[in-house]
């Protein structure tokens, strides 16, 4: 059965970006430290690492990404994440149907690299249909994950905690007021991050 699996990286104090995030600096000021685990060590927007995210990883990080990609059938992301990433160079980085949640679906670019959809519920419904017997990855940003959790659409939630306190930026659960029960599925740890997996028990 297809599952909707949300995952996001936060600081120890719950921020998913540093301040002043936007195109060209999607993780904000100092936010690169959140994703050291993705590149196997330090990197910055001023000196971006060569190769794709995940290249050359080993240990816990490779295990986590290999498992996620093995079950990936479709992906959902928010328009803010899409813009902040620079449209991923107009190339779909996951190689599966990818649905972008936006209030302006008519602005979808030519081609089928990204499919613009008006609303989280429709995006997840279409992603599940496209995923076949695999899973749907809900990769963020934080607002899209909050909406999906509030709508009872998430089956599993993974929070990857980077060993940094940012103090400012965008909080994962800013303004979220829903009471949701989670069952821990497991914890994995490396020097670069702690990976915490939950099953979502209470959907609303």
C-alpha positions in Angstrom: 0.0 0.0 0.0 1.3 3.5 -0.9 2.3 5.6 2.1 2.8 9.3 2.3 6.2 9.9 4.0 7.1 13.4 5.1 10.6 14.2 5.9 12.5 17.4 6.8 15.7 18.6 8.5 15.6 20.9 11.5 18.0 22.5 13.9 17.9 21.4 17.5 15.6 24.4 18.2 13.2 23.5 15.4 14.2 25.8 12.6 14.1 24.5 9.0 15.9 27.5 7.6 18.1 30.3 8.9 16.9 33.9 8.4 16.5 35.6 4.9 16.0 32.4 3.0 15.0 32.7 -0.7 16.2 32.0 -4.2 19.9 31.2 -4.3 20.0 30.7 -0.5 17.1 28.3 0.1 18.2 27.4 3.7 18.8 31.0 4.6 21.7 32.7 6.4 23.8 29.9 8.1 21.2 27.3 7.2 23.7 25.3 5.1 24.7 23.6 8.4 21.3 21.9 8.4 22.2 19.9 5.3 25.8 19.0 6.0 24.5 15.4 6.3 23.3 15.6 2.7 26.8 16.4 1.4 28.9 14.5 3.9 30.3 17.6 5.5 30.5 21.4 5.4 29.5 23.3 2.4 28.2 26.8 1.7 26.2 28.7 -1.0 29.4 30.7 -1.7 31.4 27.5 -2.4 28.8 24.8 -3.3 30.1 21.3 -3.3 30.8 19.4 -6.6 28.4 16.6 -7.4 24.9 15.9 -6.5 23.5 15.6 -3.0 24.2 12.2 -1.6 27.2 11.6 -3.7 30.0 9.8 -1.8 28.0 9.4 1.4 28.5 6.4 3.6 27.2 5.1 6.9 23.9 6.3 8.4 23.3 9.0 5.8 23.7 6.6 2.8 21.5 4.1 4.6 18.8 6.7 5.1 18.8 8.0 1.5 19.1 4.6 -0.1 16.0 3.4 1.8 14.1 6.5 0.9 14.9 6.3 -2.8 14.2 2.6 -3.0 10.6 3.2 -2.0 10.1 6.5 -3.9 7.3 6.5 -6.4 6.3 10.2 -6.5 7.2 13.4 -4.8 5.3 16.5 -3.5 6.9 19.9 -2.7 5.7 23.4 -2.1 6.1 26.4 -4.4 8.4 28.2 -2.0 10.8 25.3 -1.9 10.7 25.0 -5.6 11.5 28.7 -6.0 14.2 28.8 -3.3 16.0 25.8 -4.9 16.2 27.7 -8.2 13.7 25.2 -9.7 16.4 22.6 -9.2 17.9 23.9 -12.4 14.7 23.0 -14.2 15.6 19.3 -13.9 13.6 16.9 -11.8 16.2 15.8 -9.2 14.2 12.6 -8.2 13.3 11.1 -11.5 9.7 10.4 -10.4 6.5 12.4 -11.0 6.9 15.5 -8.9 3.9 17.7 -7.9 4.4 21.3 -6.8 1.7 22.8 -4.6 0.9 26.4 -5.7 -2.0 28.8 -5.9 -0.9 29.6 -9.5 -0.9 26.2 -11.3 -1.3 28.1 -14.6 2.4 29.1 -14.3 3.6 25.5 -14.7 6.7 25.5 -17.0 6.7 23.6 -20.3 7.4 19.9 -20.2 6.6 17.4 -17.5 9.5 17.7 -15.1 7.2 19.4 -12.5 3.4 19.3 -12.3 1.8 22.4 -10.7 -1.2 21.6 -8.5 -3.6 23.9 -6.6 -3.6 22.5 -3.1 -1.9 19.9 -0.9 -4.8 17.5 -0.9 -5.0 17.3 -4.7 -1.2 17.1 -5.0 -1.0 14.1 -2.7 -4.0 12.4 -4.3 -2.4 12.7 -7.7 1.0 11.7 -6.4 -0.5 8.6 -4.8 -2.1 7.6 -8.1 1.3 8.2 -9.9 3.4 6.3 -7.4 2.0 2.8 -8.2 3.0 0.4 -5.4 5.7 2.7 -4.1 5.5 5.7 -1.7 5.0 9.4 -1.9 7.7 11.6 -0.5 6.5 14.9 1.0 9.7 16.9 1.2 8.6 20.3 2.3 8.8 23.1 2.9 7.5 23.3 6.4 4.2 24.9 5.4 3.3 22.0 3.0 4.1 19.4 5.7 2.0 21.3 8.3 -0.9 21.4 5.9 -0.7 17.7 5.1 -0.4 16.7 8.8 -3.4 18.9 9.6 -5.4 17.3 6.8 -4.6 13.8 8.0 -2.7 12.9 4.9 0.7 11.8 6.3 1.4 8.2 7.2 5.1 8.5 8.3 7.1 11.5 9.5 10.9 11.7 9.6 12.6 14.5 11.4 16.3 14.8 10.8 17.9 16.9 13.5 21.2 18.7 12.7 23.5 19.4 15.6 23.1 23.2 15.5 21.0 25.8 17.2 20.0 28.5 14.7 18.0 30.8 17.0 16.2 32.5 14.0 14.6 31.5 10.7 11.5 29.5 9.9 10.1 27.1 12.5 8.8 23.7 11.4 5.7 23.9 13.5 5.1 27.7 13.6 1.4 28.3 14.3 0.5 24.6 14.2 -2.3 23.8 16.7 -3.3 20.2 15.9 -2.9 17.4 18.4 -1.3 14.4 16.7 -0.1 11.1 18.2 3.1 9.6 16.8 4.6 6.2 17.4 8.4 6.1 17.2 9.8 3.7 14.6 13.5 4.1 15.1 16.4 6.5 15.7 19.7 6.5 13.8 22.6 8.8 14.5 25.8 10.1 12.9 28.1 13.0 13.7 26.1 15.1 11.2 22.5 14.4 12.1 20.0 12.4 14.2 17.3 10.6 12.1 14.0 10.1 13.9 11.2 8.2 12.2 7.6 8.2 13.4 4.4 6.5 12.3 1.5 9.0 12.4 -1.2 7.4 14.6 -3.8 10.1 15.0 -4.4 11.6 11.5 -6.4 14.6 12.7 
